[in-house]
Amino acid sequence: MHESCPCHHLQVLSFIVPAHDEAPLIGATLDALHAAARNLGLDYEIVVVDDASTDSTAAVAEQHGARVVPVAYRHIAATRNAGARTARGERLVFVDADTLIDATVLDAAMQALAAGVSGGGCTVRMLGALRWYERLAMALVVPAFRIIRIAPGCFQFCTRSAFEAVGGYDESYFAAEDIVMSRALARHGRFVILRESVATSDRKLRTHAMADHLRLALRFAWRGRHVLRSREDLALWYGKRRHGPH
């Protein structure tokens, strides 16, 4: 692990966790956030933005030490922005509710911000036993994202000033808002992809058939980014929440 930087203690860190029907997974995510921040001695808060959940997401989040902000957008970009508006920190870390972080990646992110970057992300590994073609896809996608400097939305960080300068997450998108944000932050200042990683759930691979993924890919190939601006075309994100093995 990196040696902790004294400037870690100078600013509040806000974790922002968008959530919709995440009761089975969010507890472990929040426990990991607490453990990482406490390990580094950070002044922090956890804001869970509960977007129209129909399960016990809010109650679980409160039981695990988070402040819950209820909204009813069913729109990931708007939900992330709502969390940023209510957060008190000067450093923002957006973490998906099915993603586990540790002190190593958090320390690297804090050191990057202390060194003057506008924002960044990290590499991602998936929990669970992946099929051979899924492992191949990850082996290709992860390095490609590093090369083109795209931070997956399961872990993105930035300064508040950079977030406000780029206007937050683009709410004209119902998906790929993380890619748009990565591009915006990179235009604003220095943007980094850390070599450290986080672990995220493989549930979309387990709970949606390959045909679902192919249909979305074909729709995107035909209609381009217009698909990303339509909730109706994005059942993989906005259909009824289903949970695979974690």
Secondary structure, DSSP 8 states (H G I E B T S, - for coil): -----GGGGSS-EEEEEEESS-HHHHHHHHHHHHHHHHHTT--EEEEEEEES-SSSHHHHHHHTT-EEEEE----HHHHHHHHHHH---SEEEEE-TTEE--HHHHHHHHHHHHTT-SEEEEEEEE-S---HHHHHHHHHHHHHHHHHT---TTEEEEEHHHHHHTTSS-TT-SS-HHHHHHHHHHHHS-EEEEEEEEEE--HHHHHS-HHHHHHHHHHHHHHGGGGGG-GGG-HHHHS-------
